[in-house]
Amino acid sequence: MRDSSAEDLDRTDVKILRALHADGRLTNAELAARVGVSPATCHRRTQRLFEKGHITGVRAEVAPASVGLGALVMIGVVLDRSSPDSRYAFEEAVLKVKEILDCILVAGEFDYFLKIRARDIADFNKLQSQTLIALPGVQNTRTFFVMREVKENGRLPF
């Protein structure tokens, strides 16, 4: 897979991406009809979009509360030093923690933001005291318990 850019995309590719972004469960025949190309062309183009990295995966969006993960927690992390080695060690450790859904390197007051799902506050407290506190290079954290999710996993505006 090579780096992809918007210049790689024509109007048909964008139509395919928009349709799949809205409904990843479309069959190839349904997608082809929606986009206005033959099923064979649609399949070939969709495969190329995967190969070029424009589509990175397809998965179901599971309602977190339905699987016992009703608590959403955001954590701002400040590392004790901001060097490539300390960031690498932190990032490698984060990749091993399944409760961390997202880890984002940011500029500003924090070095990273973590998005975490837990059963409840007690479950998060256990994760915090046993796992998060031991992440390498962490100087301090600020925890934000999400009260209500107004918009999550929105569609890309393209």
Buried (B, 14 or more C-beta within 10 A) or exposed (E): EEEBEEEBBEEBBBBBBBBBEEEEEBEEEBBBBBBEBEBEEBBEBBEBBEEBEBBEEEEEEEEBEEEEBBBBBBBBBBBEEEEEEBBEBBBEBBEEBEBBEEBEEEEEEBBBBBBBBBBEEEBBEEBBEEBBEEBBBBEEBEBEEEEEEEEEEEEEEE
